Amino acid sequence: MYDEYYLELSENPVQFENASSVNNVFFDEANKQVFAVRSGGATGVVVKGPDDKSSVAFRMDDKGEVKCIKFSLGNKILAVQRTTKSVDFMNFIPDYPHLEFSHECKTKNASILGFCWTNWNEIVFVTDQGIEFYQVLPDKRTLKLLKSQSINVNWYMYCPETAVLLLSTTVQGNVLQPFAFKTATMSKMSKFEIELPAVPKPAKLSLSERDIAMATIYDQLYVMYLKHHSRTTNSPGAEVVLYHLPREGTCKKSHVLKLNTTGKFALNVVDNLVVVHHQSSQTSLIYDIKLRELDGALNVHQPVLPAQSINPYKIPHSGPAAAPSQAPVPCELYSSSWSVFQPDIIISASEGYLWYLQVKLQPTLNLLQDKGKLMDFLLRRRDCKMVILSVCSQMLTGGDKGNLSVVATVFDKLNQVYKEYLDAEQAYTAAMESGPSRSSTSYKRPVRTQAVIDQSDMYTHVLSDFTEKKGVKHKFIIAVLMEYIRSLNQFQIPVQHYLYELVIKTLVQHNLFYMLHQFLQYHVLSDSKPLACLLLSLESTYPPAHQLSLDMLKRLSTANDEIVEVLLSKQQVLGALRFIRSVGAHDNVSARKFLDAARQTNDTMLFYTIFRFFEQRNMRLRGNPGFNQGEHCEEHVAYFKQVYGENALMKQATA
């Protein structure tokens, strides 16, 4: 059966002690670390991260229940919150004392809601009365206040990727105040209001932390609000409202994702796709905010693909009691014990697993029938190259002419991305060559993503195989090749000669010489040395090809030596001589090169003709038919005498 699951959990999850064997499990989004905390006497902590470097185990004094625990970036300093008044610190920097030190929040009567590390030695305390931004001085085991801000806070959320902290303020909690952090600086961004659903008076809704997530989508920061179905409106279901949060300027509502159902939801962002998990139906929906809907409002989005469950996952037995024969246990997907974190993390505390959610592109090919929309979707994905090339191959094997407009659309979409990359590369090169200046320092070398499908990719993986396919009409093959060349020309991308060669070989294979003649005559195929050489090699199959190639080479006017070499290598010695005469270069060519080639043909009459030509040339240029010593033709003179006798040599003219 064809695998239609387009979402899956990572094959190698991060494993940690499950909730039944420890007191508490914490997750740190900045370092992607899980802290399993076991207390009693001393507090044992096992930290598991995405790799062995970020995993660590240690013990600390039991000073009460741990409310929050996180390492600063690079596991340098540990911060632990046990009370609402202070945060404890411990150095993990080599050669620094491993002793704990503590810091109380400066605002009297304030309660610490939590903290966020913004740098390896900078931390923000979030209290119910504001925020306090500190620098940690590990050598002095103390903190220095950098900046603070008073504001009533209900709850907070932090996006480590952008170092933006979001505070929920006001009674209803729906006025959000963001702050941005950069080395030792804190800046206040524009506050904004989340529109809550209407409810009958006197009831009032408040904004819950559970319904908000922050994530970067297409390099822009968004606040995602899960707006639940309201009974007072005729809305068919819940929706996710995306607020675009720029560094400067106001935050605006920019996209609405229609969920078309109600219930409990959770959000992830994977490969710039918003994934909405629906617990009761045990399915997920994916949205691409760059895919424009043809109907309805500009930024209202329906799911890209039909709702689908995450690919079933089996948990292997582990531990000393696990027998090799024991079958893996199916994992309960969409479990109530799951916790979802941004951007792409799912944690099951009960089973002791942290997974990364992944999108599989291959199954989408069967689910998105519209090839143009499919291509728009694939071109924005991270690992898209081989999938796109397989779409192109599948699209061409149908072989009916009705596909040509679809083929053209797909080629244009691919070449638009290809052209944008070429232009960016060219601009970067020009900026670098012009030397250091204020403008050139802002140029970054363009990253070649997998969405850049160049001519070599298309030739190797799609077009060369396609031209060999049996059962496909040759007219369709040629139409497809010409469509690709048309698209390249439309985007002003220079066409590589091997594509023209593929067209010529296909035309010759099907004896379509009249079409080949027309393509060359009307310059549909651009002049190049490799193309001219290919035409020369076709002379025996199609005699006019010789003249077509000569015409092309004359237009190029820089390829005489290559042509002679090609003709001689194909034992077309007279053809080479005719060509050299036609371009007026016969007085300067090496006689030995031509005599060598003539000898290799084992055609004594041909050798005689070539030998006589050079004797006549010598006579005309020097008044003597003999060869100079520097021309190294002695063995050819000896061979001529052996075959035709000494008397056959041309005599020097007497005055």
C-alpha positions in Angstrom: 0.0 0.0 0.0 1.3 3.5 -0.8 2.3 5.3 2.4 0.0 8.3 2.7 1.1 9.6 6.1 2.7 13.0 5.4 3.6 13.6 9.1 5.9 11.4 11.2 7.8 11.5 14.5 11.6 11.4 14.3 13.1 7.9 14.1 15.6 8.6 16.9 13.8 10.4 19.7 15.5 11.8 22.8 14.8 9.4 25.6 14.6 10.4 29.3 13.3 9.0 32.5 9.5 9.0 32.3 7.2 10.9 34.7 6.4 7.8 36.8 10.0 7.4 37.9 10.8 11.1 38.6 9.2 14.0 40.5 9.1 16.5 37.6 9.9 16.8 33.9 10.8 20.3 32.5 11.5 21.3 28.9 13.8 24.2 27.9 12.9 25.4 24.4 16.1 27.5 23.9 18.5 24.5 24.3 15.9 21.8 23.4 16.7 20.0 26.6 14.6 17.8 28.9 15.3 18.0 32.6 14.2 14.9 34.6 14.3 16.0 38.3 14.2 13.4 41.2 14.2 14.8 44.7 14.7 13.2 48.1 17.8 13.9 50.2 19.7 15.4 47.3 18.1 16.4 44.0 19.2 14.3 41.1 18.9 15.9 37.7 19.4 14.2 34.3 19.4 16.5 31.3 18.9 15.1 27.8 19.4 17.2 24.7 19.4 16.6 21.0 23.0 15.2 21.1 25.4 13.8 23.7 27.2 17.1 24.1 24.0 18.8 25.5 23.3 15.8 27.8 24.5 16.0 31.4 23.7 14.5 34.9 24.4 16.1 38.3 23.1 16.4 41.8 22.3 19.5 43.9 21.1 20.2 47.4 17.4 19.7 48.0 16.2 23.2 48.9 12.5 22.6 48.0 10.4 21.8 45.0 11.9 22.9 41.6 9.4 25.1 39.7 11.7 25.9 36.7 15.2 24.8 35.7 17.2 25.9 32.6 20.8 26.1 31.4 22.1 29.2 29.7 23.2 28.8 26.1 26.1 26.3 25.9 25.3 24.7 29.3 27.5 27.4 31.0 25.3 28.5 33.9 22.3 26.7 35.5 19.3 28.6 36.8 16.8 27.0 39.2 13.6 28.6 40.6 12.3 27.1 43.8 10.3 30.0 45.3 8.4 33.0 43.9 11.0 35.4 45.3 14.4 34.3 44.0 16.3 32.3 41.4 19.4 30.1 42.3 22.4 29.8 40.1 25.2 27.3 39.7 28.4 27.6 37.5 29.1 24.8 35.0 32.0 26.7 33.4 35.3 24.7 33.7 37.6 26.0 36.5 34.8 28.1 38.1 33.6 27.3 41.6 30.7 24.9 41.4 28.9 26.6 44.3 25.3 27.8 44.2 24.4 31.5 44.5 21.0 33.2 44.7 19.3 36.4 43.5 16.0 37.9 44.7 13.8 39.9 42.4 14.2 43.7 43.1 10.5 44.6 43.1 8.9 44.3 46.5 5.8 42.1 46.9 6.3 40.8 43.3 6.1 37.1 42.5 8.4 35.5 40.0 6.4 33.8 37.3 9.5 32.4 35.6 12.7 33.4 33.8 14.3 33.2 30.3 18.0 33.1 29.3 18.6 35.5 26.4 22.4 34.9 26.2 25.0 32.7 27.9 25.2 35.3 30.7 22.0 37.3 30.4 18.7 36.5 32.0 15.2 38.0 32.4 13.1 37.5 35.5 9.4 37.8 34.7 7.3 38.8 37.7 3.6 39.6 38.0 4.6 43.2 38.2 7.1 43.5 35.3 10.4 42.3 34.0 14.0 42.5 35.3 16.9 42.1 32.8 20.2 41.0 34.4 23.8 40.2 33.5 25.1 37.2 35.4 28.7 37.6 36.6 29.8 34.0 37.2 33.3 34.8 38.6 31.8 37.2 41.2 28.7 34.9 41.7 26.4 37.9 41.5 23.9 39.6 39.1 24.0 43.1 37.7 20.7 44.8 36.7 20.8 46.1 33.1 17.2 47.3 32.8 13.7 46.8 34.2 10.1 47.6 33.2 7.0 47.8 35.4 3.9 46.3 33.9 1.1 44.0 35.2 1.7 40.5 33.9 -0.7 37.6 33.7 1.6 35.2 31.9 4.5 35.3 29.5 5.9 33.5 26.5 9.4 33.5 25.1 10.7 32.8 21.5 14.4 31.8 21.8 14.9 31.9 18.0 14.2 35.7 17.9 14.8 36.6 21.5 11.4 38.1 21.8 9.4 38.0 25.1 5.6 38.3 25.1 3.8 39.5 28.2 0.0 39.2 28.7 -1.4 42.3 30.3 -4.8 43.8 31.3 -7.7 42.0 33.0 -8.8 40.0 30.0 -5.1 39.2 29.2 -5.6 40.0 25.5 -3.3 43.0 25.3 0.2 41.6 24.6 3.4 43.6 25.1 6.5 42.3 23.4 10.1 43.0 24.3 13.2 42.3 22.1 16.6 41.4 23.5 20.0 41.7 22.1 23.4 41.6 23.8 22.9 43.7 27.0 20.0 45.7 25.5 16.2 45.4 25.9 13.8 47.2 23.6 10.1 47.7 24.0 8.1 46.8 20.8 4.6 48.0 19.9 1.9 46.4 22.0 -1.2 44.9 20.3 -4.6 43.4 21.1 -5.9 40.0 20.3 -9.5 40.0 19.2 -11.4 37.6 21.5 -14.6 35.9 20.3 -17.9 37.6 21.2 -19.8 36.2 24.1 -23.2 37.0 25.6 -23.1 39.7 28.3 -22.3 39.8 31.1 -19.8 36.9 30.5 -16.3 37.9 29.6 -13.6 35.8 28.0 -9.9 36.1 28.9 -7.0 35.1 26.8 -5.4 31.8 28.0 -1.7 31.0 27.6 -2.7 27.6 26.1 -4.2 29.4 23.1 -1.1 31.3 22.1 2.1 30.2 20.4 5.0 32.1 18.9 7.0 30.9 15.9 9.1 32.0 13.0 7.4 31.2 9.6 9.3 32.2 6.4 11.8 34.2 8.5 9.0 36.3 10.1 7.9 36.2 13.7 4.2 35.4 14.2 2.0 35.2 17.3 -0.5 32.4 16.7 -3.9 32.6 18.4 -6.1 29.6 18.6 -9.6 31.2 18.4 -12.2 28.7 19.6 -15.6 28.2 18.1 -18.1 30.8 19.4 -21.7 29.6 19.8 -23.0 33.2 19.3 -21.6 33.4 15.8 -22.4 31.3 12.7 -18.7 30.4 12.4 -18.4 26.7 11.3 -15.4 26.0 13.6 -12.3 27.2 15.3 -9.6 29.1 13.5 -5.9 30.0 14.1 -5.3 33.7 13.7 -1.8 34.8 12.8 -0.5 38.2 14.0 2.7 39.3 12.2 5.1 40.8 14.8 7.8 42.9 13.1 10.9 44.2 15.0 9.7 47.8 14.2 6.2 48.9 13.4 2.8 47.7 14.6 1.7 44.1 14.9 -1.1 43.2 12.5 -3.5 40.4 12.0 -2.3 38.9 8.7 -3.6 35.3 8.2 -6.6 33.2 9.3 -6.4 29.4 9.1 -9.8 27.8 9.0 -9.9 24.6 11.0 -13.6 23.7 10.1 -14.1 21.8 13.3 -14.1 22.3 17.1 -12.4 20.7 20.1 -8.9 20.6 21.6 -6.0 21.6 19.4 -2.2 22.0 19.6 0.1 23.9 17.2 3.5 23.1 15.7 5.5 24.7 12.9 7.5 22.4 10.6 9.4 23.5 7.5 7.4 26.8 7.4 4.1 24.9 7.6 1.7 25.4 10.4 0.6 22.0 11.7 -2.7 21.9 13.8 -3.2 18.7 15.8 -6.9 17.8 16.6 -7.1 15.5 19.7 -10.6 14.0 19.4 -10.2 13.0 15.7 -6.5 12.1 16.2 -5.6 13.9 13.0 -3.5 16.8 11.9 -3.9 19.6 9.3 -1.2 21.5 7.6 -1.3 25.1 6.3 1.1 27.0 4.0 0.6 30.8 4.5 2.3 31.5 1.2 -0.2 29.4 -0.8 -2.8 31.9 -2.0 -6.4 30.7 -2.1 -8.1 31.3 -5.4 -11.5 31.9 -3.8 -12.4 34.0 -0.8 -10.3 36.6 1.0 -6.6 37.0 0.3 -5.2 35.7 3.6 -7.9 33.1 4.6 -6.4 29.6 4.3 -7.9 26.2 4.1 -5.7 23.1 4.8 -3.3 22.3 2.0 -4.0 18.6 2.3 -6.8 16.4 3.7 -6.7 15.8 7.5 -4.4 12.9 8.3 -3.0 11.1 11.4 0.7 11.2 12.2 2.4 8.0 11.0 1.9 5.2 13.6 5.0 4.9 15.8 6.1 1.9 17.8 8.1 2.1 21.0 10.8 -0.6 21.3 11.2 -2.4 24.6 14.3 -1.3 26.5 16.0 -2.1 29.8 17.5 -5.3 31.3 14.1 -7.1 31.3 13.4 -6.6 27.6 13.6 -9.8 25.6 14.8 -9.6 22.0 11.6 -11.3 20.8 9.3 -8.7 22.4 7.5 -6.8 19.7 7.6 -3.0 19.9 4.5 -1.4 21.6 2.4 1.0 19.5 2.7 4.5 20.8 -0.6 6.3 21.7 -0.7 9.2 19.3 -2.5 12.5 20.2 -2.4 11.3 23.9 -3.6 13.6 26.6 -0.1 13.3 28.2 1.5 14.9 25.1 3.0 18.3 25.4 3.7 20.3 22.2 6.5 22.9 22.0 7.6 25.3 19.3 8.6 24.9 16.7 8.4 21.2 16.0 8.7 19.3 19.3 6.3 16.8 20.9 7.0 15.3 24.3 5.4 12.4 26.0 6.3 12.7 29.7 4.5 9.4 30.5 6.6 7.4 28.0 9.8 9.4 28.4 10.2 10.5 24.7 10.9 13.7 22.9 10.2 13.7 19.2 10.8 16.1 16.4 7.8 16.3 14.1 8.7 15.9 10.4 6.9 16.4 7.1 7.3 13.7 4.4 6.9 15.2 0.9 6.5 12.0 -1.2 2.9 11.2 0.0 1.8 14.8 -0.9 2.2 13.9 -4.7 -0.9 11.8 -4.6 -2.9 14.2 -2.4 -2.4 17.4 -4.4 -3.7 16.8 -7.9 -3.1 20.4 -9.1 0.5 20.3 -10.4 0.9 24.1 -10.3 -0.2 24.2 -6.6 1.9 21.1 -5.8 5.0 22.8 -7.3 4.3 26.0 -5.3 4.1 23.8 -2.2 7.2 21.7 -2.8 9.4 24.6 -3.9 9.1 26.1 -0.4 10.1 22.9 1.4 13.6 22.1 2.7 14.3 18.7 1.2 12.4 19.1 -2.0 14.8 18.6 -4.9 14.4 14.8 -5.6 10.7 15.0 -5.0 10.3 17.8 -7.5 12.3 15.9 -10.1 10.2 12.8 -9.5 7.0 14.9 -10.1 8.5 16.2 -13.4 9.3 12.6 -14.5 5.8 11.3 -13.5 4.2 14.3 -15.3 5.9 13.5 -18.6 5.3 9.8 -18.7 1.6 10.4 -19.5 2.7 11.4 -23.0 -0.5 13.1 -24.2 -0.4 16.5 -25.6 -3.1 17.8 -23.2 -0.3 17.8 -20.5 1.7 20.5 -22.3 0.2 23.5 -20.6 0.7 21.9 -17.2 4.3 21.0 -18.2 4.8 24.7 -19.2 3.4 25.9 -15.9 5.7 23.6 -13.9 8.8 24.6 -16.0 8.1 28.3 -15.5 7.7 27.9 -11.7 11.1 26.0 -11.5 12.9 28.5 -13.8 11.6 31.5 -11.9 13.3 30.2 -8.7 16.4 29.2 -10.7 16.6 32.8 -12.3 16.2 34.5 -8.9 19.1 32.5 -7.6 21.3 33.3 -10.6 20.5 37.0 -10.3 21.3 37.0 -6.6 24.6 35.1 -7.3 25.4 37.7 -10.0 24.7 40.7 -7.8 26.8 39.2 -5.0 29.8 38.6 -7.4 29.5 42.1 -8.8 29.4 43.6 -5.3 32.5 41.6 -4.3 34.4 42.5 -7.4 33.7 46.2 -7.0 35.8 46.1 -3.8 34.8 46.8 -0.2 32.1 49.5 0.2 29.2 50.3 2.4 26.8 48.6 0.0 28.9 45.5 -0.6 29.1 44.6 3.1 25.4 44.2 3.2 25.5 41.5 0.5 25.5 37.9 1.8 26.4 35.1 -0.5 23.0 33.6 -1.7 22.3 30.2 -0.3 21.6 27.6 -2.9 18.5 25.8 -1.6 17.2 22.5 -2.8 14.5 24.5 -4.7 17.1 25.6 -7.3 16.6 23.0 -10.0 19.1 23.9 -12.7 19.5 22.6 -16.3 22.0 19.9 -15.3 19.4 18.5 -12.7 16.6 18.5 -15.3 18.9 16.9 -17.9 20.3 14.2 -15.7 17.2 13.2 -13.7 14.3 14.0 -16.1 14.9 14.8 -19.7 17.6 12.4 -20.8 15.5 9.4 -19.4 12.3 10.8 -20.8 13.7 10.9 -24.4 14.5 7.2 -24.1 11.1 6.2 -22.9 9.3 3.7 -25.1 5.7 4.3 -25.9 5.9 8.1 -25.7 5.1 9.9 -29.0 8.2 11.6 -30.4 6.2 14.8 -31.2 5.4 15.1 -27.5 9.1 14.5 -26.5 10.2 17.3 -28.8 7.4 19.6 -27.7 8.5 19.0 -24.0 12.2 19.7 -24.8 11.3 22.9 -26.7 8.9 23.9 -23.9 11.8 23.7 -21.4 14.1 25.7 -23.7 11.3 28.3 -24.2 10.9 28.7 -20.5 14.7 29.2 -20.0 14.7 31.8 -22.7 11.7 33.5 -21.2 13.6 34.0 -18.0 16.8 35.0 -19.9 18.7 32.0 -18.7 21.5 30.9 -21.2 20.6 27.5 -22.5 23.3 24.8 -22.0 24.5 23.1 -25.2 23.7 19.6 -23.9 20.0 20.5 -24.0 20.3 21.5 -27.7 22.2 18.2 -28.3 19.4 16.3 -26.7 16.9 18.0 -29.1 19.1 17.2 -32.1 19.7 13.6 -31.1 15.9 13.1 -30.6 15.2 14.6 -34.1 17.8 12.5 -35.8 16.6 9.3 -34.0 13.2 9.9 -35.5 14.5 11.0 -38.9 12.9 14.5 -38.4 15.6 16.2 -40.5 13.3 18.8 -41.9 12.5 20.0 -38.4 16.2 20.0 -37.5 16.9 22.1 -40.6 14.1 24.6 -39.6 15.3 24.8 -35.9 18.8 25.7 -37.1 17.7 28.0 -39.9 15.5 30.1 -37.7 18.1 30.0 -34.8 15.7 28.1 -32.4 18.9 26.3 -31.4 21.6 28.7 -30.4 25.1 28.6 -32.0 27.8 26.9 -30.1 31.0 24.9 -30.8 29.7 21.6 -29.2 26.6 21.9 -31.3 28.5 22.5 -34.5 30.7 19.4 -33.8 27.6 17.3 -33.2 26.2 18.5 -36.6 29.5 17.6 -38.3 29.3 14.1 -36.9 25.8 13.7 -38.5 27.1 14.3 -42.1 27.0 10.6 -43.0 23.3 10.4 -41.8 22.2 13.8 -43.1 24.6 15.3 -45.7 23.3 18.9 -45.3 24.4 18.8 -41.6 28.0 19.5 -42.8 27.1 22.8 -44.4 24.8 23.7 -41.5 27.7 23.2 -39.1 30.1 25.2 -41.2 27.7 28.1 -41.3 27.3 27.9 -37.5 31.1 27.9 -37.0 31.6 30.8 -39.4 29.1 32.7 -37.3 31.0 31.8 -34.2 34.3 32.6 -35.9 36.4 31.4 -33.0 36.3 27.6 -33.4 38.5 26.7 -36.4 41.1 24.6 -34.5 38.4 22.6 -32.7 36.6 21.8 -36.0 39.7 20.6 -37.7 40.4 18.3 -34.7 36.9 16.9 -34.7 36.9 16.3 -38.5 40.3 14.6 -38.4 39.3 12.5 -35.4 36.3 11.3 -37.5 38.7 10.6 -40.5 37.0 13.3 -42.5 40.3 14.5 -43.8 39.0 16.1 -47.0 36.2 17.7 -45.1 38.7 19.2 -42.7 40.8 20.5 -45.6 37.8 22.0 -47.4 36.8 23.7 -44.1 40.3 25.2 -43.6 40.3 26.5 -47.1 36.8 28.0 -46.7 38.0 30.1 -43.7 41.3 31.0 -45.5 43.6 29.3 -43.0 45.1 26.7 -45.3 48.5 28.4 -45.6 49.2 28.1 -41.8 47.9 24.6 -40.9 50.3 21.7 -40.0 50.9 19.4 -43.0 52.0 16.6 -40.7 48.7 16.6 -38.8 46.7 16.1 -42.1 49.2 13.5 -43.4 49.0 11.5 -40.1 45.2 11.5 -40.4 45.3 10.5 -44.0 47.7 7.6 -43.3 45.4 6.3 -40.5 42.6 5.9 -43.0 44.6 3.3 -45.0 43.2 5.0 -48.2 46.3 5.4 -50.5 44.3 7.6 -52.9 43.3 9.9 -50.1 46.9 10.1 -48.9 48.0 10.9 -52.4 45.5 13.8 -52.7 46.5 15.3 -49.3 50.2 14.9 -50.0 49.8 16.6 -53.4 47.8 19.5 -51.9 50.7 20.3 -49.5 53.3 20.0 -52.2 51.4 22.6 -54.2 51.1 24.8 -51.1 54.9 24.6 -50.6 55.5 25.5 -54.2 53.1 28.4 -54.0 54.6 29.8 -50.7 58.3 28.9 -51.2 58.8 28.0 -54.8 59.8 24.5 -53.7 57.4 21.5 -53.3 59.6 19.8 -50.6 58.9 20.0 -46.9 61.1 21.9 -44.5 62.9 19.9 -41.8 60.9 21.6 -39.0 57.6 20.2 -40.4 58.7 16.6 -39.5 57.2 15.0 -42.6 60.1 12.8 -43.5 58.3 9.5 -42.8 55.4 10.6 -45.0 57.7 11.5 -47.9 59.3 8.0 -47.5 55.9 6.4 -47.6 54.9 8.4 -50.7 58.0 7.2 -52.5 57.4 3.6 -51.4 53.8 3.6 -52.8 54.1 5.8 -55.8 57.9 5.9 -56.6 60.3 8.8 -56.4 59.2 10.1 -59.8 55.8 10.8 -58.5 57.2 13.6 -56.3 56.5 17.0 -57.6 59.5 18.7 -59.3 60.8 22.1 -58.4 59.9 24.5 -61.2 62.9 25.6 -63.3 63.3 29.2 -64.4 
